[in-house]
Amino acid sequence: MERRKVLIVSDSPDRKAYLEFQVRSFHLQPVWYPNILAARMAVRKDSFLLALVDLAIPLEPKLALIQEYLQWQKEGIVVTIGKREYLDKKKPVPEADSITKLSSIESIPVFVREWQRRLVK
């Protein structure tokens, strides 16, 4: 079965709703968990095509989730939203082809469209 699940990590209900809408508009299945620990457990047990991580405070648990995602989801892609300058300066997550850093949530539709085009090729 084709993987179509996209993990959404966001503490803001409005931003979460926006991400879910965008994911659905590309015929993908958004998955959200009510807390970071549940999301971390899911990363170990389920398969996700993509993880959209909204880097609002608290930051550290989300960075730990990214590390676990990269460890357990060998073919998965992580997209961080926000805190790009912090990520570039402090480098709390490894530089990898599987990580894309976006400055703002408004970049999501363009990213997903281009990413899907690359998958089709």
C-alpha positions as CSV (number, residue, x, y, z in Angstrom):
1,M,0.0,0.0,0.0
2,E,1.2,3.4,-0.9
3,R,2.3,5.6,2.0
4,R,0.2,8.7,2.1
5,K,0.4,9.7,5.8
6,V,1.8,13.1,6.8
7,L,2.7,13.7,10.4
8,I,1.7,17.2,11.5
9,V,3.4,18.6,14.6
10,S,1.9,22.0,15.7
11,D,0.7,23.4,19.0
12,S,-1.4,26.1,17.4
13,P,-4.9,25.0,16.4
14,D,-5.1,27.6,13.6
15,R,-1.7,26.6,12.1
16,K,-2.5,22.9,12.6
17,A,-5.8,23.4,10.7
18,Y,-4.0,25.2,7.9
19,L,-1.4,22.4,7.6
20,E,-4.1,19.7,7.6
21,F,-6.0,21.6,4.8
22,Q,-2.9,21.9,2.7
23,V,-2.0,18.3,3.1
24,R,-5.5,17.2,2.2
25,S,-5.5,19.4,-0.9
26,F,-2.7,17.3,-2.2
27,H,-4.6,14.1,-1.6
28,L,-2.4,13.1,1.4
29,Q,-3.6,12.0,4.8
30,P,-2.8,14.4,7.7
31,V,-2.1,12.7,11.1
32,W,-1.9,14.7,14.3
33,Y,-1.3,13.6,17.9
34,P,-2.5,15.5,21.0
35,N,1.0,15.6,22.5
36,I,4.6,15.2,21.5
37,L,5.1,11.9,23.4
38,A,2.2,10.3,21.4
39,A,3.8,11.6,18.2
40,R,7.2,10.2,19.1
41,M,5.7,6.8,19.8
42,A,3.8,6.9,16.5
43,V,7.1,7.6,14.6
44,R,8.4,4.3,16.0
45,K,5.4,2.3,15.1
46,D,3.8,3.8,12.0
47,S,5.1,4.8,8.5
48,F,5.0,8.4,7.4
49,L,5.8,9.9,4.0
50,L,6.5,13.3,5.4
51,A,6.6,15.2,8.8
52,L,5.6,18.9,8.9
53,V,7.1,20.3,12.2
54,D,5.9,23.8,13.2
55,L,8.8,25.0,15.4
56,A,7.1,27.1,18.0
57,I,7.9,27.1,21.7
58,P,8.5,24.6,23.3
59,L,11.3,23.8,20.8
60,E,13.4,21.1,22.5
61,P,10.7,18.3,22.4
62,K,10.1,19.0,18.7
63,L,13.8,18.8,18.0
64,A,13.9,15.4,19.8
65,L,11.0,14.3,17.7
66,I,12.9,15.2,14.5
67,Q,15.9,13.2,15.6
68,E,13.6,10.2,16.3
69,Y,11.8,10.6,13.0
70,L,15.1,10.6,11.1
71,Q,16.2,7.4,13.0
72,W,12.9,5.5,12.5
73,Q,11.6,6.8,9.2
74,K,14.5,6.0,6.9
75,E,12.8,7.3,3.7
76,G,10.8,10.0,5.4
77,I,11.2,13.7,4.8
78,V,11.1,16.4,7.6
79,V,10.0,19.9,6.9
80,T,10.6,22.4,9.6
81,I,8.5,25.5,9.7
82,G,9.9,28.7,11.3
83,K,13.1,29.2,13.4
84,R,15.2,28.9,10.2
85,E,17.8,31.3,11.4
86,Y,18.1,29.4,14.7
87,L,18.4,26.1,12.9
88,D,21.1,27.5,10.6
89,K,23.1,29.1,13.4
90,K,22.8,26.5,16.2
91,K,22.5,23.3,14.0
92,P,20.4,21.4,16.6
93,V,19.4,18.9,13.9
94,P,21.8,17.3,11.3
95,E,22.1,18.7,7.9
96,A,20.6,16.2,5.6
97,D,18.9,15.9,2.2
98,S,15.8,14.6,4.1
99,I,15.4,17.9,6.0
100,T,13.9,21.0,4.4
101,K,13.7,24.3,6.4
102,L,11.0,26.7,5.6
103,S,10.9,30.2,7.0
104,S,7.1,30.5,7.1
105,I,4.0,28.4,7.0
106,E,2.9,30.2,3.8
107,S,5.6,28.3,1.9
108,I,3.9,24.9,2.5
109,P,1.7,24.8,-0.6
110,V,4.6,25.6,-2.9
111,F,6.9,23.1,-1.2
112,V,4.4,20.2,-1.3
113,R,3.6,20.9,-5.0
114,E,7.3,20.9,-6.0
115,W,8.0,17.8,-3.7
116,Q,5.1,15.8,-5.4
117,R,6.5,16.7,-8.8
118,R,9.9,15.3,-7.9
119,L,8.2,12.1,-6.6
120,V,6.5,11.6,-10.0
121,K,9.7,11.8,-11.9
